[in-house]
Amino acid sequence: METRKIAGALGAEISGIDLRQKLDSSQARAVRQALLDHQVIFLRNQDLTQQQFLDFANAMGTPIEYPFVNGLDGFPQIIEVKKLEDERSNFGGIWHSDTTYLEEPPMGSMLLSREIPPYGGDTLFANQYLAYETLSDTMKRLLDGLQGISTSAKADVSRTREDRIKSDGKKEAPQNYTAEHPIVRTHPETGRKSLYLNVAHTAGIKGMSDQESASLLAFLFEHQVKPEFTCRFVWSPNAIAFWDNRCTMHNPINDYHGFRRVMHRITLKGDRPS
């Protein structure tokens, strides 16, 4: 197994691993450590069955179901993230960490590319350790102890789900989820602090009026995605991206209108942020 960084901030490509074969314990530990070291890892040329993709996910954590969209037949933990030729919005097309509106947001998520457009459709990732560490000491003290209010109903992100809910939505899904989490969380495995809020889901700050929180949130939303905190992944067929939701955000770029893009996604069980 070889690891090659793709940017200064975060991200690494891993080679020398064939996920058509189940990982042994030492391989699984090495891949999991690469995730902790680089926050998002990429594996190309992985032409997997649904079961092989799920086997990889099980080696990395505990797969869970997505609350709004049905999974594939026989594989409820795998959802299809797709944009069709006639659609204009892409699923999750805004900076975010996945489902922070849950009481226990996922530890990580992984995407496997099934169909990609001839150009475009790259995914950006942002390092939230760096976003926190580059703040002034005064700002760090201000943020310490603040709780962000996350909701699944913010308009910008709701629109990115509409096409998939129409075609693949769960009938029993609630209309809205809300949760409160620290704006600065401590990673349970590395012990490092990171910003934990995002423009897609964070609607306010507990104990502050909307007017009081608006300017602080606006500053943080802009700060946490500075170019020097990011990397960009150019997809190829049968590629996997696996990211740590506890310390990264991601943003799929919607620049391929008229073409189909189909990915399979699995999310992995997390814990309550602290």
C-alpha positions in Angstrom: 0.0 0.0 0.0 1.3 3.4 -1.0 -0.1 6.8 0.0 0.4 10.1 -2.0 -0.8 13.5 -0.8 -2.8 15.4 -3.4 -2.7 18.8 -1.7 -1.0 20.6 1.2 -4.2 20.9 3.3 -5.6 17.4 3.2 -6.3 14.4 0.9 -4.3 11.5 -0.3 -4.6 8.8 -2.9 -3.9 5.2 -1.8 -2.7 2.6 -4.3 -1.7 -1.0 -3.9 -5.1 -2.1 -2.4 -7.7 -4.2 -4.3 -11.0 -4.0 -2.6 -12.4 -6.9 -4.5 -10.6 -8.9 -1.9 -11.6 -8.4 1.7 -9.1 -6.4 3.7 -7.2 -8.3 6.4 -6.9 -6.7 9.8 -3.5 -5.1 9.2 -4.7 -3.6 5.8 -7.9 -2.3 7.4 -5.8 -0.6 10.2 -3.5 1.0 7.6 -6.4 2.4 5.6 -8.1 3.7 8.7 -4.9 5.3 9.9 -4.5 7.0 6.4 -8.0 8.4 6.9 -7.0 9.9 10.3 -3.8 11.2 8.9 -5.2 12.8 5.7 -8.9 13.3 6.5 -10.0 12.2 3.1 -8.6 9.3 1.1 -9.1 8.2 -2.5 -8.8 4.8 -4.1 -9.0 4.5 -7.9 -9.8 1.5 -10.2 -12.1 -0.3 -7.7 -14.7 -2.1 -9.9 -16.7 -3.4 -7.0 -20.0 -5.2 -6.6 -22.5 -3.8 -4.1 -21.4 -6.5 -1.6 -17.7 -5.7 -2.0 -18.4 -2.0 -1.5 -20.3 -2.9 1.7 -17.6 -5.2 2.8 -15.1 -2.3 2.6 -17.5 -0.1 4.6 -17.9 -2.7 7.3 -14.1 -3.0 7.6 -14.0 0.8 8.3 -17.0 1.1 10.6 -20.7 0.5 10.9 -22.8 1.4 7.8 -26.1 3.2 8.6 -29.1 4.2 6.5 -29.6 7.7 5.1 -32.8 9.3 6.6 -34.4 10.7 3.5 -33.6 8.4 0.5 -34.2 4.6 0.1 -31.2 2.4 -0.4 -30.6 0.0 -3.2 -32.6 -3.2 -3.3 -31.0 -5.6 -0.9 -28.5 -3.0 0.3 -30.4 -0.4 2.3 -27.2 1.2 3.5 -26.1 2.1 -0.1 -27.9 5.1 -1.7 -27.7 6.3 -5.2 -26.4 9.9 -5.4 -27.2 10.9 -9.0 -28.0 13.8 -11.2 -29.7 13.0 -14.5 -29.3 14.6 -17.9 -32.5 16.8 -17.5 -31.9 17.8 -13.9 -30.3 21.1 -12.8 -29.7 20.6 -9.1 -27.1 18.2 -7.8 -27.6 16.2 -4.5 -25.9 18.0 -1.6 -24.5 20.7 -3.9 -23.4 23.1 -1.1 -20.5 23.0 1.4 -21.5 20.7 4.3 -20.6 17.9 6.6 -23.1 15.1 6.3 -26.4 15.1 8.3 -25.2 17.2 11.2 -28.9 17.6 12.0 -28.7 14.1 13.6 -28.0 13.6 17.3 -25.2 11.3 16.3 -23.9 12.4 12.9 -21.9 9.9 10.8 -18.2 9.3 11.4 -17.5 9.1 7.8 -18.9 8.8 4.3 -17.7 7.0 1.2 -18.6 7.5 -2.5 -18.0 5.0 -5.3 -18.3 6.5 -8.9 -20.6 4.4 -11.2 -21.1 6.9 -14.0 -19.2 10.2 -14.4 -19.7 13.0 -16.9 -17.1 13.7 -19.6 -16.0 16.7 -17.6 -16.8 18.4 -14.4 -18.4 16.9 -11.3 -15.3 17.2 -9.2 -15.6 17.3 -5.4 -14.0 19.8 -3.0 -13.0 19.0 0.5 -12.0 21.4 3.3 -9.9 20.8 6.4 -11.7 21.9 9.5 -8.7 21.4 11.8 -6.9 24.1 9.9 -10.0 26.3 9.9 -10.0 26.2 13.7 -6.3 26.4 14.2 -5.9 29.5 12.1 -8.4 31.5 14.1 -7.2 34.1 16.6 -7.0 33.2 20.3 -9.7 35.7 21.0 -12.0 34.1 18.4 -11.3 30.6 19.8 -12.3 31.8 23.3 -15.5 33.3 21.9 -16.4 30.1 20.2 -15.5 27.8 23.1 -18.7 26.3 24.5 -21.1 27.7 21.8 -23.7 25.2 20.5 -24.7 25.4 16.8 -28.3 24.5 15.9 -28.4 22.2 12.9 -31.6 21.6 10.8 -32.3 19.5 7.8 -34.7 22.1 6.5 -32.4 25.0 5.4 -33.7 26.0 2.0 -30.5 25.9 0.0 -29.7 22.3 0.9 -33.4 21.1 0.8 -33.5 22.1 -2.9 -30.5 19.8 -3.6 -32.5 16.8 -2.3 -35.8 17.5 -4.1 -35.1 15.4 -7.2 -34.0 12.4 -5.2 -36.8 12.5 -2.7 -39.3 12.6 -5.6 -37.7 9.5 -7.2 -36.3 7.6 -4.3 -37.6 9.2 -1.1 -38.6 7.3 2.0 -42.3 7.6 2.7 -41.8 7.3 6.5 -39.0 10.0 6.7 -39.8 12.9 9.0 -40.2 16.4 7.5 -37.3 17.8 9.6 -34.5 16.9 11.9 -32.8 19.3 14.3 -29.8 18.8 16.7 -27.4 21.0 18.7 -23.7 20.4 18.5 -20.5 22.2 19.7 -19.3 24.7 17.1 -15.8 23.5 18.1 -15.7 19.8 18.5 -12.8 17.5 19.7 -12.1 14.6 17.4 -12.7 11.4 19.4 -9.7 9.6 17.9 -7.0 12.2 17.2 -7.9 14.6 20.1 -7.6 17.6 17.7 -10.1 20.5 17.7 -12.0 21.5 14.5 -14.8 23.8 13.5 -18.0 21.9 13.3 -20.7 23.9 11.6 -21.7 24.4 7.9 -23.7 26.7 5.7 -26.0 23.8 4.6 -27.3 22.9 8.0 -26.3 25.3 10.8 -29.2 27.7 11.2 -28.2 29.5 14.4 -26.4 29.5 17.7 -28.0 28.5 21.0 -28.7 31.4 23.3 -28.2 34.0 20.6 -30.8 35.9 18.5 -30.8 35.4 14.8 -29.4 38.9 14.4 -26.6 38.3 16.9 -25.6 35.0 15.3 -25.9 36.0 11.7 -22.6 38.0 11.4 -20.6 35.4 13.4 -21.9 32.5 11.3 -21.3 34.4 8.0 -17.7 35.0 9.0 -17.1 31.3 9.9 -18.9 30.0 6.8 -16.5 32.1 4.6 -13.4 31.4 6.7 -13.8 27.6 6.9 -13.6 27.1 3.1 -10.6 29.3 2.3 -8.8 27.8 -0.8 -5.7 27.0 1.3 -7.8 24.7 3.5 -9.0 22.6 0.5 -8.3 19.9 -2.0 -10.1 19.0 -5.2 -10.7 15.4 -6.4 -11.2 14.8 -10.1 -13.3 11.6 -10.5 -12.5 8.7 -12.7 -14.5 5.5 -13.2 -14.7 3.1 -10.2 -13.0 5.6 -7.8 -13.7 5.8 -4.1 -13.6 8.9 -1.9 -13.7 8.2 1.9 -13.8 11.2 4.2 -14.0 11.9 7.9 -17.1 13.9 8.6 -15.8 14.9 12.0 -13.1 17.2 10.7 -13.9 17.9 7.0 -16.5 19.4 4.8 -17.2 18.7 1.1 -18.9 20.3 -1.9 -19.8 18.5 -5.1 -19.4 21.0 -8.0 -22.4 21.3 -10.2 -20.8 22.1 -13.6 -21.9 19.3 -15.9 -25.5 20.1 -16.9 -26.9 17.8 -19.6 -24.8 14.8 -18.5 -25.5 12.0 -16.0 -23.5 11.5 -12.9 -24.2 8.4 -10.7 -22.4 7.6 -7.4 -23.1 5.1 -4.7 -22.8 6.3 -1.1 -22.4 4.7 2.3 -22.3 6.6 5.6 -20.7 5.2 8.7 -22.1 5.4 12.3 -20.6 8.2 14.4 -21.0 9.4 18.0 -22.4 12.5 19.7 -20.0 15.4 19.1 -18.3 16.9 22.1 
